[in-house]
Amino acid sequence: MSLALAAIFAAGPLKAQAGYELGPDSMVRADVPKGKVEGPFAFDQSEVFAGTSRHYWVYLPPGETKIDEELPLMVFQDGHAYVSDTGQVRVPTVFDNLIADGSIPRLVGLFVNPGNRSAGEASGADGWQPRNNRSFEYDSLGDAYVRFLVDELIPQVEKRFSVKASKDPAKNAICGMSSGGICAWTVAWERPDRFGKVLSHIGSFTNIRGGQVYPALIRKTERKPIRVFLQDGSNDLNNLHGNWPLANQQMASALAFAGYDFKFVLGDGSHSGEHGGAIFPESLRWLWRPELVSLPSPLTKDNFPGDEALSKVVEGGGKPGDWELAGEGYKFTDGLCSDGAGNVYFSDLPSGTVYRVPTDDSAPVAWLTDGPRISGMDIAADGTIYAAVQGEGESNEKRIVAIHPETKEITTIATGVNPNDLVVSDAGWVYFTDTGAGAVVRVPVGARGMSRPPVVASGINKPNGIALSPSQNELVISEYGGEHAWSFMVADSGALIAGERSMELRVPEPDAATGGDGMTVDADGRFYITSHVGIQVFDKTGRMGGVLAKPVADKGAVSCAFGGKDKSWLYLCSADKVFRRKTLVKGAR
């Protein structure tokens, strides 16, 4: 074993003993108040997993539960195996004992079985067989299963028992075994705003439905507020889908690299719940121990000088909570840009208002009112604001305009266009994306009412965001409908040459497109591209360095720009709000 892996396993025992037995915390005690288990209940109204039926059970803690009382929640996949009082884990008994000794809070347990796609309810006394939708629900990446929980099943449980699941993710946990283990991780990964604790027993982080990618995603995604306990055995599966012990070691290594609060216990068991059940009480104690004063530092020593890890962009690798609210109460924000001094501008598109955020950190102020509906802006070296207009007043005329920085006089540069976003070069060209036509169009800044300016690049899958490198010899365009960002060389004549798909954008499962949107650049040549998954960061060679999380999980990331007194604040438009966060870098212009 390498020294690196030995260091990772220091988070938990290197090897447990064979013949795992349940301890006293898993045994019924006469002197301990008992919670009650209700169920099984049938559930066949899912719209997320249409046509499925399943059973679930609910554990209610000892003592009186007030109507609509908000309690922590722990969800278990393959619920029949966890709720059983004669099984390998015996969750209700452990809950009773640990609640009694104060190791965990009074909480609600939700034990849910996988869906069965057939007419009527799932068959079998415990609702377990058949289980023909289990792999689809548990092994698939994406947010489908967490939407099933959060939008469908949990509300039914809350209504049935007059309780409320806590909205604090640090109080909610999710657990599963095998495919249920990777499912537990996926739920928290997709919605860390709802689930902040994960317990994975013999998790299937293998290539069943693409789960082998998680270690790579963890390394190149801003650390999420998730506490993780992994358990596996050295004699776990090794089959066509992958090697379970190695896959869990890869997960542990990635979690260590990214600085997560995690523990990995590798025993010598096989693909069963025996070991996980034996250490289940201690797993819960670890998950519910007090929050750390500070999280572990991400590992950076083995990064080569040219590696652009997120630790070079945000302090400590960052966390989603580093975003702070800069402005709210708008209809739809877009078009972020900044001037040479670092003053930030953005558009509230539907209202025809442009806001300005001064460098003194004061609140945004309306700079231009009753103006055109603007979807993209950039500011030239002389302070002139160039904008992509989607219409004005009752008119839907689309055009490219220039706005004088002092008089606010608006001059039409080009008409007969369908612009989305734009960038202006020091050489005097405005390049803008025509998303519908899959093209990039160029117009000189000195034009006045130029009709149908020429296309300079085409064949791009719904081009959206657009930015120039600091040297302005490279132009990058994001694909909203595809999986890439294109890079073009900028000739002295302003022509675009040698286009290539140089950056591979991350696509959220199960989408077929990245939602690549607005873009900005820092002084070191990194490109920041907003997308469905957050802000994707690429180095100047086109390699992804990581993804900065969205400030609000269910709101989009629309456009971004560096601003502030030293241009070290990264601003983000997100639906009706604007956010910002401090970075270790500075904007290019």
N, C-alpha and C positions, 0 to 999 in steps of 0.2 A: 504494500500500500504506500502511495506517495505521501510525503509530508503534508502536501496541501490537503489531501483527503483526511489525513489524520487530524488536522486542525479543524476541519469541518465537523468531524464526528465528536470533537470535544464538547459540542453542544448537547450531546446525549451519550449514553453508554455505547461503546464500540460493538459489543456483542453481548446479548442476553443468554441466559441458560435455556436449554431445551426442557420440554415438559412444563409448560406454563400453567400455573394454577391460579384460580381466583383467590384474592385476599379477603380479609375481614370487611373491607369497605364494599365488597360485592355481595355480602351475605345479609340476609334479613336480620334486623336487631329488634328485639321486643320493646326496648325502651326508646325507640326513635319514632317520632311522628311520621305517619305515612301520607304520602300524596295519593292521588287516585288516577288510574288510567281509564280513559273513556274510549270506546270503540270496539271493533272496527266500524268505521263509517265509510260508506261508498261515495265516491266522487266521480261523476261522469259528465260534468258540464264544461270541461276545458275547451277554450277556443284556441289556445296556443298549441295544444296537442289534440286536435279535433278527432272525435271518434274513439277516444280512449276511456277506459274505466279503471278504477284503482280503489284501494282501501287506505285509510289512514287512522291513526290513533293519536290521542292527546293525553299528555301527562299534565295534571294540575298539582301544584305544590301543596304541602300541608298548610293548614291555616285557612282563615277566611279570605277569599278573594273578592275585593270590592268590584262593583259594576264598573266596567271600563277602566279597571286598574291597568296601568302600563307595566308590563313585566318583561324581563329579558326572555329571549326565545332561542332554543336550540333545535335545529332541524336535523333529522336523520333520514338518509336515503336507505332503501331496502328496510323500511321501518319494521317489518315483522321480525327481522333478525335482532334488532336492537331492543325492541319493546318486550321481548319474551323474558319471563322470569326464570326460565330454565336454560337460556341460551348462553353464548360465550361472552356476552357483554353485560346484560342485565341492567340496562340503563335506569329504569325507575328505582330499583333498589339502591344503586349508587347515588342517584339524585337525592333520595331520602337521607342517606347517611351523610353526604357532603353538605347538604343544606343544614342539617342538624348541627354539624360541627363548625359551620361558618366558612367552609372552604369555597363554596359557591353561593350565589344569591338565590333567593326564591325565583324560580323560572318556570316557564312553560316548555314542555317538550312536544315536538311535532314529529311523528314517525310516519313517513309516507312511502308507499310502495310504488314501483314503476308502473307505467300504464300498460294496459292490455288492449290491443286493437282488434276487437271482435264485438259482435252484438251482445248486449247485456253486460252484467257485472263480471269482474274478474273471477275466475273459478278458483276452487280450493278453499279450505277452511280458513286459511290465513290470507287469502287474496294474492298468493304468490305465483301460482301457475295459471295460465301461461304468462310469460313476461316478454312478449314479443316487441314491445316498444322500449325496453330497458336500455339497450345500447344507444339507440337514437337519442333518448333523453339524457342519458348520463355521460356518454363518451363524446358527444358533439360539442364543439367549441361554439361560443356565441352566447347571447343573452336569453335564449328561448326558455330554458328551465327556470332561471331566476324570475322571468316575467310570469311564468306559471305559478311560482310560489308567491311572489309579491302582489301580483294583480288578481290572482284567482283563489288559490287555496288558503293563504293566510287570512284574507278578509272573511272567508267563510268560517274559519275557526274562531276568529275574533267575534263574529256575530253569534255563533252557536253558543259560546261560553262567556260572552260579555266581558272579554278581556281585550287588552290592546298590546300588541307586540311593540317593544321599545323601538323608538326611532333612532336611538344611539347605536351606531354599528359596533362600538366597543363592547356593548352588552349582549350582542347577538352572535351565536355560533352556528356552524353547520358541519356535519360529520357524515362520513360515508366509508364504505369498504369496497376495495377493488374499483370497478367503474364508478361506484358511488363516491369513492375518494377523490377521483379527478373531478367529478361533478361538484363536490363541495368546494374545491379550489376554484373551479370555473365560476360558480355563483359569486364568491367573494371578489374574484378578479374583475368580473363584469360590474358588480354593484357593491363596491367597498363602502358606499354610503349606507348600506343596509346590513351587511354582514362583515364584522371585523375579526372574527376568530374562525379558524379552520382546523379540523382534526381529520386527517386522512389515514385510514388503515389500509395497508397494502395497495396504495393508490396506483391506478393504471395509467401512468404518464407515458404511454407508449402509442405506437402508430395504429390504433384501432380506428379512430376518426380524426387523426391529426394532432392528438394530445402531446406527441413527442416534441412539439415546437415550444412548449412552455418555458423550458430553461433558457432558450434563446430570447423569448419575449421578455422574461423577467430581467435579463441582463440589459436589455435595451429599452426598458420602460421605467419611467419615474417610479420610485418606490411607493407602493400603495399602503395605506394604513391597515395592514392585515397581520395578525399574529398567527403563526402556522406551527402546527405539531404534525410531523410526519413519522409514521411507523412502517417498517417493512422487515422482511426476513431474508437472510442470505440464500435461503433455499426456495425463494419465490419463483414465479414462472419465468421460463425462457422459451418463447415460442415464436410463431410467425409474426406476431405483432411487436415483439421486442423483448428486452430483458428487464423485468420489473426491478430487481435490486439496483441495476445500473441506472435505470431511469430515475429512481428515487434519489440515488446519489447525485445525479445530474441536477435534480431539483434542489437538493440541499446545497450543492456548490453554487448554483445560481442565486439562491436566497442569501447565501453568505456574501457573494460578490456585491449584491445590491443593497446589503445592509439591513435585511429584514430581522425582526424579532422572531426567531424560529428555533425549533428543536427537532432533531432527527434522531430517532432511536432505531438502530438496526440490530435485530436479533438474528437467530438462526432458524426461525420458523419457515413454514411454507406458505402457500396461498390460502390462509384461513384466518379466522378472527380470534384464534386462541391467544396469541401474543398481545394483540391490540386490546382484547378484553381484560387480560391480566393487568395491564398498565393503564386501563381506562381511568380509574380514580386519580392516579397521579397526573394523567394527561389533562384532566379537568382542572386540577389544582394549578397546573402550570399555565393553562389558558387563562384562568381567572386570577392569576397573581397580580399584584399592583402593576400599573403602567411603569415602564422604564423611565428614568429621568431623562435619558437621551438614548436614541437608537444607535446600534453599531454603525461604525463608519463603513461606507462602501470600500471594497478592495480596489486599489488603483496601481499597486506596485508593478504588476505585470503588463500594464498598458504600454505599448510602444509610444514614443514621442508624438507620432502622427495620429494616434488613436483619439477620437473625439468623444469620449464617454461623457455622459451627462454631468459628471462631477466637475468637468471643465466649464460647464454652463451655469449650473446652479449649485449653491453651497450644499455640501454633503450629499450630492446626488438628488436633492430636492424632495418635496412631498406635495401632494395636491393642495394641502392647506396653506402653502406659501402664497397662493393667490389672494389678493385683497381687492375688495370692491372699490372701483374708481368712479362709477356712475351707474344709476339705474333709473327705471321709469320711462324708458324709451319704447318705441314700437318694434323696430328692428335695426340693429346697428351694423355698420359695414364701413369699408373704405379707410381703415386706419392708416395714418401716415404721420410723419413729423418733419418739422423744418430744421434748418441748420442749428438753431439754438436748442432744439429738443422739445419745443412746444408740439403737442400732439393734437391731431385733428381726426374727427370721425363723423360719419353721416348717420343720422336717424332717417333711414331711407324713405319710409312711407310719409313722413311729415315734411320732407323737403328742408330739413334743418341740418346745418353743419355745426358741430360743437368743437370747442377748443379747450384743451387742458394745459394750463400754463405750467412752466417749469417750477413754480413755487409750491407744487403739490396741492394746490387748491382744487375745488370741485370743477367739473366741466361747465363751461358757460356757452350759451348759444352765440355763435359767431356770425352765422348767416341764416336768416329765417325766411320763410315763404320763398324758398329757392327751388332749384330742380331736385329731383329724386336721384341721388347719387349712389352708385354701387361700388365705385372704385376711385381712389385719389392717389396722387403723388405730387411731390413738391420739388420744383426745379431749384437750381442753385441760387437764382435771383429771387426766390420766394414765391413765384407764381404757382398757383395750385391748378393742376390739370385734373379733370374729372370725367368719368364715364357716366353719362346722364341717361336715366331710364324714362324720362318724361318730366313735365312740369305743369302744375295746375291740372286742368282737364285734358291737356295734350299728352299723348304718349310718344311724342317724337323723341327718338334716341339720337344722341350726338356726343361728340367730344368737345369739351369746353375748357377755357382758361379763365381762372378767377384771379383778379388783381389782389395782392395781399393787403393793400391799404384801402383802396376805394371799393373793393369787392365787385367791381364791374365784371360782368360775365361776357366773354367773347366766344363765339362758336368757331371751333377749329375744323370740325368735320361733320358732315351730315350723311344720311343714307347709310348709316352704320348700325350695328347691333352689338355694342360693347358690353363687356362684363367688368373686367378689371384692367388696370393699365400701369405703366411705368414710363418715366421720362428720363432720357439720357442727357448727359452733359454735352453730347454732340448735337443736340437739338432735335431729337426724334421722340415721338410718343408711340410706344408699342402697346396695343391693346388686344385682349382676347375676345374672339367671337365664339362663344360656347356652342351655339347651335350649328355653326358652319364648320366647327373643328379647326379653326384657323387663327392665325395671328396677323394683325393688320398694322401697317406703319403709316404715320402721318407726320410731316414736319411741324414743329411748334409755331412756325411763322405762317402756316396756312390759315385762310379765313373762309369758312364755309365750304371747304373742299368736299366735293361729293364723291362718295364711294372710293376712298383711298385704297391703294393696292394691298393685296394679300402677300405676305412675305414668308409664311409657313402654313402648312395645312396637314391634314391627316392625323390630327391629335384628337384623342377621345374626350370630348367635352372640355377643352382647355378653360382654365379658370384663373388661378393666381399667376402672377408674373413678376419677376424681379431680375435685376442686373447684379452681377458680381461687383465687389468693391472696385476692381479695375475696369469694369464695364465692358470687358471683352467677351463676356459670356452672358447669355440670356436664358433663364430657366422658366418653364411653364408647367404648372401642375395639371394633372388630369382629374377632373371631377368624376368622370364616368369610367375611368380606367384604373390601372395599377401603377402608373409611373409618373415621373416628372421628366420632361424633355429638357435637354441642354443644347443650345445653339451657340456657335461662334458668331461674334458680331464683327462683320467686315468694316473697314474704314468708310465704306460707302453707306453703312447702316444696314446693309443686307444681312440676312441670317443664313448661315451656311453650316454644313456638317451636323445636322440635327441627329440626336440619338437619345434613346430612352436611358438616361444615365443614372436615374435614381429609382429604386423600387420601393414604392410606398406600401405601407402595411394596410391590408384590407381587413376590416372587422368581419368576423364570421356572423352570419352566413352570407354577407353581402358579396356582390360581384364587383363593387366599385369602392374606391377609397374615400370619395367625397373630398378630394384634394381641392383646397380653396385658396384663401389669401396667403401671401408670402412676404417674408422680410429677410434681411441679410445682416449678419454682424460684421464687424471690422476684420475678423479673421477669415471671412469667406464662408461661414456656415450658412446654410439656407434653412429657414424655419417655415414649414408648410402646415397650415391648418387642415384638419381632416376629421373624419368621423371618430377616429380614436384619440384625437388630441393634436398637439403640435409636434410634427415629425421633424427631427433635426438631422441634417446631412452635412458631412464635411465637404470641402471643396473638390474632393475626388469623387463625390457621389455616394460615399458609404454612409449608411445610417448610423448615427451615434446614439439615438434613443428617441423616446416619445415623452413629451411633457403632458401630463394628464390634464384633462379639461377641469375647470373649476367647478362645474356643475355636471354631474354624470349624464343627466338626460337632456342637456342643452348643447347645441352645436358649438363648434369652434369655427368662426367665420373668417375673420381677418386679424392680422397681428402686425405690430410695428414696435421698434425701439424708440423710446423717448425719455424725457426727464432731463435734468440739468446736465448730466454727463452721458445721456443716452444709454444708461445701463438698466433701465426699467423696460420690461417687455409687456406691452399692452395687448389685450385680446378682446375682440368683439364676440359676445356670446348672446345671441338673441336680443333680449330686452335690456341687457346689462353690458358694462365694460369692466374688465378686471385688469390688474397689473401685478407684476411680481419683480423683485430685485434679482438681478443676475450678476454673474462674474464677468460678463462680456459687455461690449458696447456696440451700438448700431453702426452700420457702415456709413450712413449719411443721414 
